[in-house]
C-alpha cells in the first residue's frame, strides 16, 4: 500500500509540474523599458520546448492579450498557458512558437491611445521591436499573430484592423468590440471607467468594417480572422454584428459560437482552438517561403 501511495504521489507531482517540466516550454515574467509610457512595463513570455536547445532556430510569435482589469499573469496563471501550449506542441497539434502576454494596465486601462496612455503606440513602436530584438522570432507578417479575450479581444481586432500588414492572423475570444451601456458592474460616473469605455467606443470594431474604404477592405482580407464567443456571453450580440459586417464586406473569417459565458472556463477551452489555428497559418506561410 505504501508503494502504491508513493506511485500515485509521483504521478500527481509529474502532472502538477507539467507546465514547467525541464526541457519543456516555460513561462517567464519580465520587464522592459518604455519611453512612450515613461515607465517599465511588465510582460510574460512563453518559450517553446526547444527554444534553449535549438539556439539557431527562430520561431513564430503570438501576442496573447488579457482582458480589462487583468494583467500579464492572467493567461499563464488563470488560463494554464504553459500546460496547454506544451500539450499541443508536444503532440504536434500546434507548432512551436513564442507567446508574449503584455500587461496593459491593471486598473481598467486598455490597449488604445489617449493623451495620458499611448498604449497602442507603445505596443507597435516599442514592444514589438523589443521582442524582435531580444527573442529569436521570425519578424514578418506571416509569422506574427494576435489573440485575446474580452477587451483583449477588441485589442486583437483593432490592432489587426489598424495594421493588417503586420499580422497573419487575429483570434478574438468574447471580444468586447464596442461599448456596452447596460453593464451593472461599470460605473459610467467614475471618470476613469468613463474614459476607458469611451475609448472602447472610439475603436468600435463593427463601425470600422462598415465604414472601411475598398482599400482597407482589401487589406483586411490579408489577415486570417477567427471569432469565438459563448452563447451566454454578454458580448455575443456585438460579435455577431462583427461577423455580419465582415461577411457583408466579403472578408473571410471563421466563427464559433460555443456553449459558455464570459469566464475563464471558456477562454481556457478557447486556447485549445486558438493555438492550432495560428499554427496552421504559420506552417502554411513557412512552406510558401521555402
Secondary structure as UniProt FT lines:
FT   HELIX           2..16
FT   HELIX           18..20
FT   TURN            22..23
FT   STRAND          26..34
FT   TURN            35..38
FT   STRAND          39..47
FT   TURN            49..53
FT   TURN            55..56
FT   STRAND          59..65
FT   TURN            68..69
FT   HELIX           73..77
FT   HELIX           81..90
FT   TURN            91..92
FT   STRAND          97..102
FT   STRAND          113..114
FT   TURN            115..116
FT   STRAND          117..118
FT   HELIX           119..122
FT   HELIX           123..127
FT   HELIX           128..134
FT   HELIX           141..143
FT   STRAND          144..149
FT   HELIX           151..162
FT   TURN            163..166
FT   STRAND          169..173
FT   TURN            181..182
FT   TURN            184..185
FT   TURN            188..189
FT   HELIX           191..202
FT   HELIX           205..210
FT   HELIX           214..220
FT   TURN            221..222
FT   STRAND          224..230
FT   TURN            231..232
FT   TURN            234..235
FT   HELIX           236..248
FT   TURN            249..250
FT   STRAND          253..258
FT   HELIX           264..289
//
